[in-house]
Amino acid sequence: MGTTTPVLECAGVVKRFGEAEVLRGVDLDVREHEVVALIGASGSGKSTLLRCINLLEVVDDGIIRLDGQDITDPRVDEDAVRRRIGVVFQAYNLFPHMSVLDNVTLAPRRVHRVPRAEAEARARELLERVGLGAKADEYPDRLSGGQQQRVAIARSLACDPRLLLLDEITSALDPELVGEVLHLVRELVEQGRTIVMATHEMAFARAVAHRVVFLDGGRVLESGPPEQVLVDPVEARTRQFLGRILDQG
């Protein structure tokens, strides 16, 4: 992974919603080309942490840095930060009135001022890579859930982000569609993307992540290589959580 400045640094991140403290001093560093999987029960803070990193939520304490820049500084240009971060949520969030091609080219054209022809050429290349080159002129409602999620991933890559955030991207999919999306993420990992992903797919986390981080009650309770955290965890709470997940499987 190298010893250079981490792409992402979270130091003592706290987030409250009213009286509820959802993140309670989270520390997390992510280095270039590293894939970090966030695991934990619903409500453990995984999605909130990702939303804080993308500045969709304002942190109440602590610092988040992107390539050494304090992006939690209130004076920061939030749009400039978000241009360096690609995000894919559980819901696909595609614009239903726009074609697949227009969905993928929107940010490059409107935000980055990329000429239409250049943006469309890049978008078609990305759609080919995610197996949807033939669907460029379709509208989202004509696609399956798995196809829509793959379009959402292509859209997140259109601006060549420094950091990719994936928030439970398979949880809204039918089981038979999960595999095609995970296959695409595996390809992104092999390409050396820097990724933080919240996931409940433990086998997938074990296969692609360099590090697994277990969040419990808004804190990082355990962090380490997948073989350690998922196979031989140190903490009793981690064992309890994994046991429950396996029982449900």
PyRosetta script that sets phi, psi and omega in degrees:
from pyrosetta import init, pose_from_sequence

init()
pose = pose_from_sequence("MGTTTPVLECAGVVKRFGEAEVLRGVDLDVREHEVVALIGASGSGKSTLLRCINLLEVVDDGIIRLDGQDITDPRVDEDAVRRRIGVVFQAYNLFPHMSVLDNVTLAPRRVHRVPRAEAEARARELLERVGLGAKADEYPDRLSGGQQQRVAIARSLACDPRLLLLDEITSALDPELVGEVLHLVRELVEQGRTIVMATHEMAFARAVAHRVVFLDGGRVLESGPPEQVLVDPVEARTRQFLGRILDQG")
pose.set_psi(1, -16.5)
pose.set_omega(1, -179.7)
pose.set_phi(2, 84.5)
pose.set_psi(2, 169.8)
pose.set_omega(2, -177.1)
pose.set_phi(3, -115.5)
pose.set_psi(3, 15.9)
pose.set_omega(3, 179.4)
pose.set_phi(4, -73.5)
pose.set_psi(4, 175.1)
pose.set_omega(4, 178.6)
pose.set_phi(5, -56.2)
pose.set_psi(5, 134.2)
pose.set_omega(5, 177.5)
pose.set_phi(6, -58.7)
pose.set_psi(6, 148.5)
pose.set_omega(6, 173.4)
pose.set_phi(7, -63.1)
pose.set_psi(7, -42.6)
pose.set_omega(7, -178.4)
pose.set_phi(8, -128.0)
pose.set_psi(8, 134.3)
pose.set_omega(8, 174.1)
pose.set_phi(9, -132.4)
pose.set_psi(9, 121.9)
pose.set_omega(9, 171.8)
pose.set_phi(10, -112.2)
pose.set_psi(10, 124.2)
pose.set_omega(10, -177.0)
pose.set_phi(11, -127.7)
pose.set_psi(11, 109.6)
pose.set_omega(11, 176.0)
pose.set_phi(12, 62.1)
pose.set_psi(12, 37.1)
pose.set_omega(12, -174.2)
pose.set_phi(13, -72.8)
pose.set_psi(13, 125.5)
pose.set_omega(13, 179.0)
pose.set_phi(14, -121.6)
pose.set_psi(14, 134.6)
pose.set_omega(14, 175.0)
pose.set_phi(15, -137.9)
pose.set_psi(15, 126.9)
pose.set_omega(15, 178.4)
pose.set_phi(16, -117.2)
pose.set_psi(16, 145.1)
pose.set_omega(16, 168.4)
pose.set_phi(17, -120.0)
pose.set_psi(17, 100.0)
pose.set_omega(17, -173.3)
pose.set_phi(18, 64.5)
pose.set_psi(18, -125.6)
pose.set_omega(18, 179.9)
pose.set_phi(19, -83.1)
pose.set_psi(19, -15.2)
pose.set_omega(19, -175.2)
pose.set_phi(20, -84.2)
pose.set_psi(20, 123.5)
pose.set_omega(20, 176.0)
pose.set_phi(21, -95.5)
pose.set_psi(21, 104.0)
pose.set_omega(21, -172.4)
pose.set_phi(22, -85.1)
pose.set_psi(22, -36.9)
pose.set_omega(22, 172.7)
pose.set_phi(23, -117.4)
pose.set_psi(23, 127.8)
pose.set_omega(23, -172.4)
pose.set_phi(24, -123.1)
pose.set_psi(24, 68.5)
pose.set_omega(24, 176.0)
pose.set_phi(25, 81.7)
pose.set_psi(25, 55.0)
pose.set_omega(25, -177.2)
pose.set_phi(26, -81.8)
pose.set_psi(26, 128.6)
pose.set_omega(26, 172.8)
pose.set_phi(27, -113.3)
pose.set_psi(27, 129.4)
pose.set_omega(27, -179.5)
pose.set_phi(28, -156.9)
pose.set_psi(28, 126.2)
pose.set_omega(28, 172.7)
pose.set_phi(29, -115.2)
pose.set_psi(29, 139.1)
pose.set_omega(29, 177.4)
pose.set_phi(30, -130.3)
pose.set_psi(30, 123.0)
pose.set_omega(30, -177.5)
pose.set_phi(31, -93.4)
pose.set_psi(31, 165.3)
pose.set_omega(31, -178.1)
pose.set_phi(32, -58.7)
pose.set_psi(32, 137.2)
pose.set_omega(32, -179.7)
pose.set_phi(33, 68.7)
pose.set_psi(33, 8.7)
pose.set_omega(33, 179.4)
pose.set_phi(34, -89.5)
pose.set_psi(34, 144.6)
pose.set_omega(34, 175.0)
pose.set_phi(35, -115.1)
pose.set_psi(35, 118.4)
pose.set_omega(35, -179.1)
pose.set_phi(36, -114.4)
pose.set_psi(36, 125.1)
pose.set_omega(36, 178.0)
pose.set_phi(37, -101.3)
pose.set_psi(37, 124.6)
pose.set_omega(37, 174.4)
pose.set_phi(38, -94.0)
pose.set_psi(38, 124.5)
pose.set_omega(38, 176.7)
pose.set_phi(39, -123.4)
pose.set_psi(39, 162.2)
pose.set_omega(39, -180.0)
pose.set_phi(40, 152.0)
pose.set_psi(40, 163.4)
pose.set_omega(40, -178.4)
pose.set_phi(41, -66.8)
pose.set_psi(41, 162.4)
pose.set_omega(41, 173.6)
pose.set_phi(42, -56.5)
pose.set_psi(42, 131.8)
pose.set_omega(42, -178.3)
pose.set_phi(43, 89.9)
pose.set_psi(43, 3.3)
pose.set_omega(43, -177.9)
pose.set_phi(44, -78.9)
pose.set_psi(44, -13.4)
pose.set_omega(44, 175.9)
pose.set_phi(45, 112.5)
pose.set_psi(45, 3.9)
pose.set_omega(45, -175.9)
pose.set_phi(46, -60.0)
pose.set_psi(46, -54.9)
pose.set_omega(46, -177.3)
pose.set_phi(47, -66.6)
pose.set_psi(47, -37.1)
pose.set_omega(47, 178.8)
pose.set_phi(48, -62.8)
pose.set_psi(48, -39.9)
pose.set_omega(48, 178.4)
pose.set_phi(49, -62.2)
pose.set_psi(49, -44.6)
pose.set_omega(49, 179.3)
pose.set_phi(50, -62.8)
pose.set_psi(50, -38.6)
pose.set_omega(50, 179.6)
pose.set_phi(51, -68.5)
pose.set_psi(51, -32.8)
pose.set_omega(51, 175.9)
pose.set_phi(52, -68.2)
pose.set_psi(52, -41.4)
pose.set_omega(52, -179.6)
pose.set_phi(53, -62.1)
pose.set_psi(53, -37.1)
pose.set_omega(53, -179.5)
pose.set_phi(54, -89.2)
pose.set_psi(54, 8.7)
pose.set_omega(54, 176.9)
pose.set_phi(55, 63.4)
pose.set_psi(55, 24.3)
pose.set_omega(55, 172.5)
pose.set_phi(56, -81.8)
pose.set_psi(56, -18.0)
pose.set_omega(56, 172.2)
pose.set_phi(57, -127.1)
pose.set_psi(57, 144.2)
pose.set_omega(57, 178.0)
pose.set_phi(58, -91.1)
pose.set_psi(58, 126.5)
pose.set_omega(58, -179.6)
pose.set_phi(59, -72.6)
pose.set_psi(59, 148.8)
pose.set_omega(59, 178.7)
pose.set_phi(60, -90.4)
pose.set_psi(60, -22.0)
pose.set_omega(60, 176.7)
pose.set_phi(61, -160.7)
pose.set_psi(61, 161.1)
pose.set_omega(61, 179.8)
pose.set_phi(62, 91.6)
pose.set_psi(62, 179.6)
pose.set_omega(62, -175.3)
pose.set_phi(63, -134.3)
pose.set_psi(63, 141.3)
pose.set_omega(63, 170.4)
pose.set_phi(64, -120.5)
pose.set_psi(64, 127.9)
pose.set_omega(64, 178.5)
pose.set_phi(65, -118.1)
pose.set_psi(65, 140.7)
pose.set_omega(65, 173.8)
pose.set_phi(66, -118.2)
pose.set_psi(66, 115.0)
pose.set_omega(66, -174.2)
pose.set_phi(67, 51.0)
pose.set_psi(67, 41.8)
pose.set_omega(67, 175.8)
pose.set_phi(68, 85.6)
pose.set_psi(68, -11.1)
pose.set_omega(68, -179.8)
pose.set_phi(69, -88.0)
pose.set_psi(69, 130.5)
pose.set_omega(69, 176.8)
pose.set_phi(70, -73.0)
pose.set_psi(70, 101.9)
pose.set_omega(70, -177.8)
pose.set_phi(71, -87.5)
pose.set_psi(71, -3.0)
pose.set_omega(71, 175.5)
pose.set_phi(72, -92.1)
pose.set_psi(72, -1.3)
pose.set_omega(72, 173.9)
pose.set_phi(73, -63.9)
pose.set_psi(73, 125.3)
pose.set_omega(73, -176.8)
pose.set_phi(74, -58.6)
pose.set_psi(74, -18.7)
pose.set_omega(74, -178.7)
pose.set_phi(75, -85.8)
pose.set_psi(75, -3.3)
pose.set_omega(75, -174.5)
pose.set_phi(76, -69.7)
pose.set_psi(76, 148.4)
pose.set_omega(76, 175.0)
pose.set_phi(77, -80.9)
pose.set_psi(77, 100.7)
pose.set_omega(77, -174.2)
pose.set_phi(78, -61.8)
pose.set_psi(78, -39.1)
pose.set_omega(78, -179.5)
pose.set_phi(79, -64.4)
pose.set_psi(79, -38.2)
pose.set_omega(79, 178.7)
pose.set_phi(80, -64.6)
pose.set_psi(80, -37.7)
pose.set_omega(80, 177.8)
pose.set_phi(81, -66.0)
pose.set_psi(81, -46.5)
pose.set_omega(81, -176.5)
pose.set_phi(82, -64.8)
pose.set_psi(82, -25.6)
pose.set_omega(82, 177.7)
pose.set_phi(83, -67.0)
pose.set_psi(83, -19.2)
pose.set_omega(83, -179.8)
pose.set_phi(84, -96.7)
pose.set_psi(84, 0.0)
pose.set_omega(84, -177.3)
pose.set_phi(85, -125.9)
pose.set_psi(85, 126.5)
pose.set_omega(85, 173.2)
pose.set_phi(86, -97.7)
pose.set_psi(86, 138.3)
pose.set_omega(86, -177.5)
pose.set_phi(87, -130.7)
pose.set_psi(87, 135.0)
pose.set_omega(87, 172.4)
pose.set_phi(88, -126.4)
pose.set_psi(88, 122.7)
pose.set_omega(88, -176.4)
pose.set_phi(89, -98.1)
pose.set_psi(89, 175.3)
pose.set_omega(89, 176.2)
pose.set_phi(90, -59.3)
pose.set_psi(90, -49.3)
pose.set_omega(90, 175.5)
pose.set_phi(91, -81.2)
pose.set_psi(91, 143.5)
pose.set_omega(91, -171.1)
pose.set_phi(92, -71.2)
pose.set_psi(92, -30.7)
pose.set_omega(92, 176.9)
pose.set_phi(93, 57.6)
pose.set_psi(93, 33.4)
pose.set_omega(93, 174.2)
pose.set_phi(94, -81.6)
pose.set_psi(94, 148.8)
pose.set_omega(94, 177.4)
pose.set_phi(95, -78.6)
pose.set_psi(95, 115.8)
pose.set_omega(95, -172.3)
pose.set_phi(96, -67.3)
pose.set_psi(96, -25.2)
pose.set_omega(96, -176.2)
pose.set_phi(97, -87.1)
pose.set_psi(97, 0.3)
pose.set_omega(97, -178.1)
pose.set_phi(98, -115.9)
pose.set_psi(98, 145.5)
pose.set_omega(98, 177.5)
pose.set_phi(99, -65.2)
pose.set_psi(99, 165.4)
pose.set_omega(99, 176.0)
pose.set_phi(100, -55.2)
pose.set_psi(100, -46.5)
pose.set_omega(100, -179.2)
pose.set_phi(101, -60.2)
pose.set_psi(101, -44.0)
pose.set_omega(101, -179.2)
pose.set_phi(102, -67.8)
pose.set_psi(102, -34.3)
pose.set_omega(102, 175.7)
pose.set_phi(103, -60.4)
pose.set_psi(103, -42.7)
pose.set_omega(103, -175.5)
pose.set_phi(104, -75.4)
pose.set_psi(104, -31.5)
pose.set_omega(104, -176.5)
pose.set_phi(105, -90.3)
pose.set_psi(105, -8.0)
pose.set_omega(105, -173.2)
pose.set_phi(106, -56.7)
pose.set_psi(106, -53.7)
pose.set_omega(106, -176.7)
pose.set_phi(107, -65.7)
pose.set_psi(107, -46.7)
pose.set_omega(107, 177.7)
pose.set_phi(108, -57.0)
pose.set_psi(108, -39.9)
pose.set_omega(108, -177.1)
pose.set_phi(109, -75.7)
pose.set_psi(109, -46.3)
pose.set_omega(109, -173.4)
pose.set_phi(110, -81.8)
pose.set_psi(110, -39.0)
pose.set_omega(110, -174.1)
pose.set_phi(111, -91.4)
pose.set_psi(111, -45.0)
pose.set_omega(111, -175.3)
pose.set_phi(112, -96.7)
pose.set_psi(112, -4.2)
pose.set_omega(112, 178.7)
pose.set_phi(113, 59.3)
pose.set_psi(113, 32.8)
pose.set_omega(113, 175.9)
pose.set_phi(114, -73.8)
pose.set_psi(114, 133.1)
pose.set_omega(114, 177.8)
pose.set_phi(115, -55.7)
pose.set_psi(115, 145.1)
pose.set_omega(115, -174.7)
pose.set_phi(116, -53.6)
pose.set_psi(116, -46.8)
pose.set_omega(116, -176.4)
pose.set_phi(117, -61.1)
pose.set_psi(117, -41.0)
pose.set_omega(117, 179.8)
pose.set_phi(118, -68.0)
pose.set_psi(118, -42.9)
pose.set_omega(118, -180.0)
pose.set_phi(119, -63.9)
pose.set_psi(119, -39.7)
pose.set_omega(119, -178.6)
pose.set_phi(120, -71.0)
pose.set_psi(120, -36.3)
pose.set_omega(120, 177.6)
pose.set_phi(121, -63.7)
pose.set_psi(121, -43.5)
pose.set_omega(121, 177.9)
pose.set_phi(122, -63.9)
pose.set_psi(122, -43.2)
pose.set_omega(122, -178.9)
pose.set_phi(123, -63.1)
pose.set_psi(123, -42.2)
pose.set_omega(123, -180.0)
pose.set_phi(124, -64.9)
pose.set_psi(124, -36.9)
pose.set_omega(124, 176.8)
pose.set_phi(125, -63.3)
pose.set_psi(125, -43.7)
pose.set_omega(125, 178.8)
pose.set_phi(126, -65.0)
pose.set_psi(126, -41.6)
pose.set_omega(126, -179.7)
pose.set_phi(127, -65.2)
pose.set_psi(127, -36.0)
pose.set_omega(127, 174.1)
pose.set_phi(128, -62.0)
pose.set_psi(128, -42.2)
pose.set_omega(128, -178.2)
pose.set_phi(129, -64.6)
pose.set_psi(129, -31.9)
pose.set_omega(129, 179.6)
pose.set_phi(130, -94.4)
pose.set_psi(130, 10.1)
pose.set_omega(130, 174.8)
pose.set_phi(131, 79.8)
pose.set_psi(131, 21.8)
pose.set_omega(131, -175.6)
pose.set_phi(132, -128.2)
pose.set_psi(132, 26.5)
pose.set_omega(132, -180.0)
pose.set_phi(133, -56.4)
pose.set_psi(133, -34.4)
pose.set_omega(133, -177.8)
pose.set_phi(134, -78.0)
pose.set_psi(134, -8.4)
pose.set_omega(134, -175.9)
pose.set_phi(135, -102.5)
pose.set_psi(135, 10.0)
pose.set_omega(135, -173.3)
pose.set_phi(136, -55.8)
pose.set_psi(136, -35.6)
pose.set_omega(136, -175.3)
pose.set_phi(137, -96.5)
pose.set_psi(137, 1.3)
pose.set_omega(137, 177.1)
pose.set_phi(138, -76.6)
pose.set_psi(138, 164.7)
pose.set_omega(138, 173.2)
pose.set_phi(139, -102.4)
pose.set_psi(139, 151.4)
pose.set_omega(139, -173.9)
pose.set_phi(140, -51.2)
pose.set_psi(140, -36.4)
pose.set_omega(140, -175.8)
pose.set_phi(141, -71.2)
pose.set_psi(141, -6.2)
pose.set_omega(141, 176.5)
pose.set_phi(142, -93.4)
pose.set_psi(142, 0.2)
pose.set_omega(142, -176.4)
pose.set_phi(143, -108.1)
pose.set_psi(143, 154.4)
pose.set_omega(143, 173.0)
pose.set_phi(144, -71.9)
pose.set_psi(144, 168.3)
pose.set_omega(144, 178.1)
pose.set_phi(145, -60.0)
pose.set_psi(145, -41.6)
pose.set_omega(145, 179.2)
pose.set_phi(146, -64.6)
pose.set_psi(146, -38.7)
pose.set_omega(146, 177.4)
pose.set_phi(147, -66.8)
pose.set_psi(147, -41.4)
pose.set_omega(147, 178.5)
pose.set_phi(148, -61.7)
pose.set_psi(148, -39.9)
pose.set_omega(148, 179.8)
pose.set_phi(149, -67.3)
pose.set_psi(149, -35.3)
pose.set_omega(149, 177.7)
pose.set_phi(150, -68.5)
pose.set_psi(150, -34.4)
pose.set_omega(150, 173.6)
pose.set_phi(151, -63.8)
pose.set_psi(151, -42.3)
pose.set_omega(151, 179.6)
pose.set_phi(152, -61.0)
pose.set_psi(152, -38.1)
pose.set_omega(152, 178.0)
pose.set_phi(153, -68.2)
pose.set_psi(153, -43.4)
pose.set_omega(153, 177.1)
pose.set_phi(154, -59.3)
pose.set_psi(154, -42.3)
pose.set_omega(154, 179.1)
pose.set_phi(155, -61.4)
pose.set_psi(155, -40.0)
pose.set_omega(155, -178.6)
pose.set_phi(156, -67.2)
pose.set_psi(156, -23.7)
pose.set_omega(156, -179.1)
pose.set_phi(157, -91.0)
pose.set_psi(157, -9.6)
pose.set_omega(157, -171.7)
pose.set_phi(158, -61.9)
pose.set_psi(158, -28.1)
pose.set_omega(158, -179.7)
pose.set_phi(159, -101.2)
pose.set_psi(159, 15.0)
pose.set_omega(159, 178.0)
pose.set_phi(160, 48.9)
pose.set_psi(160, 63.8)
pose.set_omega(160, -172.8)
pose.set_phi(161, -68.3)
pose.set_psi(161, 151.0)
pose.set_omega(161, 176.3)
pose.set_phi(162, -69.8)
pose.set_psi(162, -34.8)
pose.set_omega(162, -175.5)
pose.set_phi(163, -136.4)
pose.set_psi(163, 137.1)
pose.set_omega(163, 179.3)
pose.set_phi(164, -115.6)
pose.set_psi(164, 126.8)
pose.set_omega(164, 178.5)
pose.set_phi(165, -110.5)
pose.set_psi(165, 125.1)
pose.set_omega(165, -179.9)
pose.set_phi(166, -119.5)
pose.set_psi(166, 118.0)
pose.set_omega(166, -174.2)
pose.set_phi(167, -109.3)
pose.set_psi(167, 94.3)
pose.set_omega(167, 176.4)
pose.set_phi(168, 48.3)
pose.set_psi(168, 51.7)
pose.set_omega(168, -169.2)
pose.set_phi(169, -71.6)
pose.set_psi(169, -9.2)
pose.set_omega(169, 178.0)
pose.set_phi(170, -105.3)
pose.set_psi(170, -2.0)
pose.set_omega(170, -170.4)
pose.set_phi(171, -71.2)
pose.set_psi(171, -22.1)
pose.set_omega(171, -179.8)
pose.set_phi(172, -95.1)
pose.set_psi(172, 4.5)
pose.set_omega(172, -174.7)
pose.set_phi(173, -98.0)
pose.set_psi(173, 149.2)
pose.set_omega(173, 169.9)
pose.set_phi(174, -64.4)
pose.set_psi(174, 146.6)
pose.set_omega(174, -175.0)
pose.set_phi(175, -51.6)
pose.set_psi(175, -36.8)
pose.set_omega(175, -176.7)
pose.set_phi(176, -72.2)
pose.set_psi(176, -14.3)
pose.set_omega(176, 179.9)
pose.set_phi(177, -95.6)
pose.set_psi(177, -11.8)
pose.set_omega(177, -176.8)
pose.set_phi(178, -62.0)
pose.set_psi(178, -42.8)
pose.set_omega(178, -175.0)
pose.set_phi(179, -58.0)
pose.set_psi(179, -40.0)
pose.set_omega(179, -176.5)
pose.set_phi(180, -68.5)
pose.set_psi(180, -34.2)
pose.set_omega(180, 178.8)
pose.set_phi(181, -73.6)
pose.set_psi(181, -41.6)
pose.set_omega(181, 179.5)
pose.set_phi(182, -65.6)
pose.set_psi(182, -33.6)
pose.set_omega(182, 177.0)
pose.set_phi(183, -62.1)
pose.set_psi(183, -40.8)
pose.set_omega(183, 179.0)
pose.set_phi(184, -65.2)
pose.set_psi(184, -42.7)
pose.set_omega(184, 178.8)
pose.set_phi(185, -62.6)
pose.set_psi(185, -39.3)
pose.set_omega(185, 178.1)
pose.set_phi(186, -59.1)
pose.set_psi(186, -39.2)
pose.set_omega(186, 177.6)
pose.set_phi(187, -64.0)
pose.set_psi(187, -40.1)
pose.set_omega(187, 178.6)
pose.set_phi(188, -63.5)
pose.set_psi(188, -38.4)
pose.set_omega(188, 177.6)
pose.set_phi(189, -62.5)
pose.set_psi(189, -44.1)
pose.set_omega(189, -179.1)
pose.set_phi(190, -65.5)
pose.set_psi(190, -25.6)
pose.set_omega(190, 177.5)
pose.set_phi(191, -80.0)
pose.set_psi(191, -4.7)
pose.set_omega(191, 176.4)
pose.set_phi(192, 88.2)
pose.set_psi(192, 19.9)
pose.set_omega(192, 177.2)
pose.set_phi(193, -65.1)
pose.set_psi(193, 148.8)
pose.set_omega(193, 173.0)
pose.set_phi(194, -92.9)
pose.set_psi(194, 118.8)
pose.set_omega(194, -169.0)
pose.set_phi(195, -133.6)
pose.set_psi(195, 136.5)
pose.set_omega(195, 164.8)
pose.set_phi(196, -118.1)
pose.set_psi(196, 121.6)
pose.set_omega(196, -177.1)
pose.set_phi(197, -129.4)
pose.set_psi(197, 130.6)
pose.set_omega(197, 169.5)
pose.set_phi(198, -88.2)
pose.set_psi(198, 127.4)
pose.set_omega(198, -175.2)
pose.set_phi(199, -148.6)
pose.set_psi(199, 152.3)
pose.set_omega(199, 171.1)
pose.set_phi(200, -110.9)
pose.set_psi(200, 6.8)
pose.set_omega(200, 178.2)
pose.set_phi(201, -90.2)
pose.set_psi(201, 89.6)
pose.set_omega(201, -172.6)
pose.set_phi(202, -65.8)
pose.set_psi(202, -39.6)
pose.set_omega(202, 180.0)
pose.set_phi(203, -64.0)
pose.set_psi(203, -38.0)
pose.set_omega(203, 179.1)
pose.set_phi(204, -68.4)
pose.set_psi(204, -43.6)
pose.set_omega(204, 177.4)
pose.set_phi(205, -58.1)
pose.set_psi(205, -41.7)
pose.set_omega(205, -179.4)
pose.set_phi(206, -65.4)
pose.set_psi(206, -33.8)
pose.set_omega(206, -175.7)
pose.set_phi(207, -78.7)
pose.set_psi(207, -35.2)
pose.set_omega(207, -170.4)
pose.set_phi(208, -114.4)
pose.set_psi(208, -22.0)
pose.set_omega(208, -174.6)
pose.set_phi(209, -79.5)
pose.set_psi(209, 144.5)
pose.set_omega(209, 170.5)
pose.set_phi(210, -82.2)
pose.set_psi(210, -28.3)
pose.set_omega(210, -177.9)
pose.set_phi(211, -146.5)
pose.set_psi(211, 141.3)
pose.set_omega(211, 175.9)
pose.set_phi(212, -113.8)
pose.set_psi(212, 132.0)
pose.set_omega(212, -179.2)
pose.set_phi(213, -118.5)
pose.set_psi(213, 120.0)
pose.set_omega(213, 179.5)
pose.set_phi(214, -95.7)
pose.set_psi(214, 115.4)
pose.set_omega(214, 176.6)
pose.set_phi(215, -96.2)
pose.set_psi(215, 134.3)
pose.set_omega(215, 179.2)
pose.set_phi(216, -140.1)
pose.set_psi(216, 116.1)
pose.set_omega(216, 179.1)
pose.set_phi(217, 59.8)
pose.set_psi(217, 34.8)
pose.set_omega(217, 176.4)
pose.set_phi(218, 82.7)
pose.set_psi(218, 8.9)
pose.set_omega(218, 178.1)
pose.set_phi(219, -124.5)
pose.set_psi(219, 152.5)
pose.set_omega(219, 170.8)
pose.set_phi(220, -79.6)
pose.set_psi(220, 109.8)
pose.set_omega(220, -177.6)
pose.set_phi(221, -91.3)
pose.set_psi(221, -31.4)
pose.set_omega(221, -178.5)
pose.set_phi(222, -154.5)
pose.set_psi(222, 142.8)
pose.set_omega(222, -179.1)
pose.set_phi(223, -149.3)
pose.set_psi(223, 136.7)
pose.set_omega(223, 179.4)
pose.set_phi(224, 172.1)
pose.set_psi(224, -174.3)
pose.set_omega(224, 177.3)
pose.set_phi(225, -60.6)
pose.set_psi(225, 150.1)
pose.set_omega(225, -178.9)
pose.set_phi(226, -53.4)
pose.set_psi(226, -40.0)
pose.set_omega(226, -177.0)
pose.set_phi(227, -63.0)
pose.set_psi(227, -30.6)
pose.set_omega(227, 179.9)
pose.set_phi(228, -81.7)
pose.set_psi(228, -52.8)
pose.set_omega(228, -173.5)
pose.set_phi(229, -69.3)
pose.set_psi(229, -41.2)
pose.set_omega(229, -174.4)
pose.set_phi(230, -88.5)
pose.set_psi(230, -22.8)
pose.set_omega(230, -176.2)
pose.set_phi(231, -106.3)
pose.set_psi(231, -40.3)
pose.set_omega(231, -175.9)
pose.set_phi(232, -137.3)
pose.set_psi(232, 62.2)
pose.set_omega(232, -175.1)
pose.set_phi(233, -65.4)
pose.set_psi(233, 150.2)
pose.set_omega(233, -179.8)
pose.set_phi(234, -81.4)
pose.set_psi(234, -41.4)
pose.set_omega(234, -172.0)
pose.set_phi(235, -85.0)
pose.set_psi(235, 140.2)
pose.set_omega(235, 178.2)
pose.set_phi(236, -61.9)
pose.set_psi(236, -37.8)
pose.set_omega(236, -179.4)
pose.set_phi(237, -64.4)
pose.set_psi(237, -37.6)
pose.set_omega(237, 177.9)
pose.set_phi(238, -63.9)
pose.set_psi(238, -44.4)
pose.set_omega(238, 179.1)
pose.set_phi(239, -61.4)
pose.set_psi(239, -41.3)
pose.set_omega(239, 180.0)
pose.set_phi(240, -62.4)
pose.set_psi(240, -46.2)
pose.set_omega(240, -179.9)
pose.set_phi(241, -61.5)
pose.set_psi(241, -48.4)
pose.set_omega(241, -178.1)
pose.set_phi(242, -65.2)
pose.set_psi(242, -37.3)
pose.set_omega(242, 177.0)
pose.set_phi(243, -61.2)
pose.set_psi(243, -39.7)
pose.set_omega(243, 179.7)
pose.set_phi(244, -67.1)
pose.set_psi(244, -42.4)
pose.set_omega(244, 179.2)
pose.set_phi(245, -61.2)
pose.set_psi(245, -44.3)
pose.set_omega(245, -179.2)
pose.set_phi(246, -65.8)
pose.set_psi(246, -37.2)
pose.set_omega(246, 178.1)
pose.set_phi(247, -62.8)
pose.set_psi(247, -38.2)
pose.set_omega(247, -179.7)
pose.set_phi(248, -69.0)
pose.set_psi(248, -32.9)
pose.set_omega(248, 178.5)
pose.set_phi(249, -67.5)
pose.dump_pdb("model.pdb")
